[in-house]
Amino acid sequence: MLYYLLYPLHDFFPFLNVFRYITFRSAMAIVTAFLISIIFGPRLIAWISRLEIGENVRKEDSVRLYELHKKKQGTPTMGGILILLAVFSATLLWADIANKYILLILFSTLWLGVTGFIDDYLKHIRKCSRGLSPREKFISQIGLAVIAGVVLMLFFPGITRLDVPFMKNVSVDLGFFYIILVILVITGSSNAVNLTDGLDGLAVGIVIMVSLGFSLLAYISGNINFASYLFIPYIPGGGELTVFCSALLGSGLGFLWFNCYPASIFMGDVGSLSLGGALGLIALMIKKELLLGIVGGVFVIEALSVIIQVTSFRLTKKRVFKIAPLHHHFQFLGWPENKIIVRFWIIAALCAMFTLVTLKIR
């Protein structure tokens, strides 16, 4: 919005020329999103507390896990509203809101945010213990993925070509099967972040690191000189996603201020489903689908731990882990919660750094 309001005046006020630079607007998006989170965070926490919308730690799921987490009973939740408020405000202020990448990412993030909000509303306000069923969540995620996939194929030329990391100018045209890839990436990433959101600050801390990695990847992919030098697909207009990723980074930092151990608020599904889906869609739009598994390595491992646990129990009646997702397994091993969180953050940071290194390994 400010891009359209202020940049046209640069002929009269030369200093307004800075609005043409994605780097400047991205930095301002970080600051704006962070400040919005810090300013409105206490107000949201107080409001949710008055409404008595708190975390419900279920004893029937696991008695031992209940004992570990019972102190979190009643902690305000649905804090993802704060994240989305900060992300949307900062993006609308500093991004080119007519950019097709920005329009699609905002639409998709809102879609999944509404899905998560309905789930949280049913669980914490209507007191329906399970909220939306897994099937209902999948229907919403797949519905969005199909819409996003069709839009990408119609309005984003060359998007169906899957870039192969570590190889120069090698890609595979998926054609119509690209829709299947979109479904797998969006549903997988959305649910992976949701599964990881089980300890104070764990999920949002990793989202911050993935957002930082994607902001750099989006900027490089949207710059023809950098893209050509690194032999990666050039995405015309895709650099604008740097602003959105930066807003995500700033809002994550602001939310972590309140969500760090011991948490004053949890993000809920309104935050985890939307953030995960947004990261998956960004990977698709900048053609880094295969790198998503590296930059979001912790999310992948968390999701795989659940898949392995369920599959093993169904086939052999034996469990590979003491409990899934993986972060709870380490709790059962006796690791302190804050130690698990920080160590997972360290692994996430290493994954993000290695992803950037892969750009030179071709």
N, C-alpha and C positions, 0 to 999 in steps of 0.2 A: 504494500500500500504506500509506504513512504517512498519506495522506489519511483512510483508514478507521480507522486505529489512533489517530490523535491528534486529528483534528477533533472527534469526538464528545465529547471531554473538555473542549471549550472552555467549557462551563458552569461547570466547576470551576477551570479555568486559562484565563482570558480571553485570554491572549496566544496561545493555540493557534488563535484565530480566524483567524490569518493563513493557515491551511491552506485556507480557503475560496477564497482569491484565486488565480486562474490566474497572475497576474503574479508573485506570490511563489514559487509552485511552479515556474514556468518558470525564474526566476532561479536557483533551487536546482538545477534539472535541468542548467543550463549548468555550474555549479560542480562538481556531482557527476560529470558525464560527463567534464569536463576533468581532474579529479583522478584518476579511474579510469584514464584514458589515460596520464597522466603517471606514475602509480605502477606500472602494469603494463606500460607500453611497453618499458622496458629489459629486463624479464624475458622478454617475448615475443620481442624481438629476439635475446636470448641463446639462448633455446630453439630458435628457428627456425634460428639459425646453427649450433647443435650438430647439428641434423637435416640440415644442408646443403640447406635449401630456399631456393634462390636464383634470382634472375632469370637467364633464359637469353636472351642477346642473339643472335639468329639472323643469321648472315652471309649466308645464302642469300636472305633477304627483301630486303635492300638492302645492298650492300657499303659505300656511303657512310654510310648510317645506322648500320651496325655500327661504323664507325670513330669516329663521333660518340659512340656509347653504349657502346663496349666496356669503358670504365672501370666501368660499372655491372654488369658480369658478376658473378654470384654474390651481389649485394645481396639480403638477406633479403626475401622477399615473403609474400603471404597476410596482410598486416597489417590487412586489412579485418576480421579476427577481433577485433582490438582495438577497432575502431570499433563493431562490433555489440555487443560486450560492454558498452561504455560506454553506448551508446544504450539497450539493453534494461534495464540496471541502473538508469539514471537515470529512465527512463520508468516502470518498475515501482515505483520508490520514490516518485515525486512525482506521477504522473498518477492519474486516476480509472480504475482498471484494469477497471471494469465498463462503462465508456463504449464504445459500439459503434464509434466512430471509432478509438479506441485499439486495440481488439481486432483490427479489420480491418487496420490499418496494421502492427501487430506481426506478425500472421500472414503478411502479404504480404512484409514485409521479411525475415522468416525464410526463407520459401520461396525467394526469389531469392538469399539468402545461402547457402543449402544448394546451389543450382544453381551458384553461383560457386565454392563450396568444392570441389564435385566436379570442376569444370573445372580448378581450381588443383591439386587432388590428382593428377589424371591427368597434368598437364603437369610438375609439379615433384617429385612423389614417385614416381609410376609411370613417369615419363620418357616419356610419350606426347606427342610434340612439340606436337601441336595441341590436346590436351585434348578437350573436348566439341566436336562439329562445330557449325557455325552452325545447322544444322537442329535439332539436339538442344536448343540454347539457345532457339531460337525456340519449339519445342514447349513447353518449360517456361514461358517467358514468356507465351505465348498461353494455356496451360492456367490459369495464375494469373489472367490478365486475364479469362477467361471466368467463373471462379469469383467473382472480385471484382465483375465486372459484374452477375452474377445476384444476389449478396448486396446490392449497392447498390440494384438495382431492387426487391428484395423488402422490404428493411428501412429504406430511406432515402427517405421520401416526397418526390416532386418532383425527384428527382435527375436524371431524364432530360431536364430542361429545361436547355438550353445558354444560359448568360448571355452576352449580347453586350456587350463592353467599349465604353466611350465613349457608350453610349446608356442612357437612364433606363428601367428596368422593361421592357426588351426581351429576350425569350428565345425560343428555338425548342425545341419538344418533339420530341425525336428518337425517342421510342417505343422499339421493339425495336432500332433502329439504334444506340441508345446503347451496346450491347455492342461494336459495331465501333469506336466512339470510344474505349472503354476499352482495347481491344486496341492501337489505334494509339498512345495516350498512354503506356501502360505499357511496351510493347515499344520504342517510340521513345525514351523518356527513359532507360530502362535501358541500351540500346545506345549512346546518345549519350554518357552519362557514361563508359561503357566505352571508347569511341573517344578521348575526351579524356584519359584516364589514360595519358599517354605521356611526360610530363616531370615532374620532381621537384616535388611539391606543387601541380601545375597543377589537377588535377581536384578535390582536396579543398578547395583554396582557393576555387574557384568554388562548390562545394557549400555551403561556409560562408555565402557571400553569398546564395545562393538560399534557404538555410534561414532566414537572418535575414529575408529578404523574406516568406517563407511564414509565419513565426511571427507577423509583424505582420498579414498578411492573414487568418490563421486566427483571431487574437484579435478583429479587427474584424468578421469574418463571424459569429463566435459571440456578439457583443454586439448585442442588438436595437436599442439606441440608436444606436450607430455605424453599423450596417447600414442603418437607416432614414434616417439623416442623409445617408449617401453613396449611397443608392439602389442598394444591392447586395443580393443574396439573403441573408436571415438564415438561418444554419445552426444550429438548436437543438442544443446539445451539441458543436458543431464547434470551439468555442473551446478544448476540451481538447487539440486537436491542437497548440496552441501549446506545450504541455509537450514533446510529442514533437519538434517542430521545434527547440526549445531544446536538448534532449538531443543532437540531431543537430549543432547548432551547437557545443556544448561538446566533443563527441567529435571533431568535425572540427578544432577548435583544438588539442586535445591530440594528435591524430595528426599534424597539421602540424608540431608541435614536432620530430618525428622524421623527417617526410617532406619537410621543406623542403630546398632545394638546399644542399649535396649530400645526397641522401636516405640515411638509415640503414636505411629499410625502405620497401617499396612495398605498396600496398593489395591488389593482385591483383584477380581477378574477384570474389572473395568480397565485396569492398568495393564495387567500381564497379557491378556489376549490381544489388546490393541497394539502394545509395544512389539510383541513378537511378530504379529502379522505385518506391521509396518517395516520391520527389519527384513523380513522375507521378501516383501515387495520391492524394497530398495535394491536388494541383491538382484532381483529379476530385471529391474529397469536399467541398472548399470552393467548388466550382463556379467555378474560375478556370482552366479548361482552356485557354482562348485566351490568357490572360495568361502561361501557362507558356512560350510561345514568346518572350516578352519578358524575363521574369525569368531564364530560362535561355538567353538569347540566344547566349551563347558555345557552349553545348552544341549548340544548333541549327545554328550556323555550322559547327562541327566535323563534325557528321553530314552536313550538306549538302555539305561539301567532298569527302567520300568518295563520296557519291551522284553528284555532278557528275563526279568523276574517273573513276569506273567507267563511267558512262553515256557520257561523251565518248570514252573509249578503245574501248568496244565498238562505238560507232556510227561513229567517224571514225578510230580508231587513233591519236588524238592525245590528249595529256594537257593539262589546263587548268593544273594545279599541278605543281611539280617532284616532289612526293610528297604523299600524303594519309595521315592527316588534316592539317589546315591548320597546326598548330603545327610539324610536321616540315618543311613547305614553307618556313617562315621560318628554320628551322635551315639548310636548304640554301641560303638566301639569305645566310647568314653571320651571322645574329643570334645573340648569345650566349644560351645556354639560360635563364639567370636573367632576362635582359631580356625574353624572350618570355613567361615565366611572369608577371612583374609586370605587363606591359602587358595580358595577357589578364585578370588579376585586376582591373585598373582598368576595363576594358570591362565585366566582370561586375558590378562595383560600380555603375557607371552604369546598367546594365540594371535592376538591383534597385531603384535610386532612381527611375528613370523609371516602373517598374511601380507603385510607390506613388503617384506623381503622377497616374497614369491614373485613380485612384479619384475624383479631383476633376474629371476631364475627362468630363463627362456632360451 
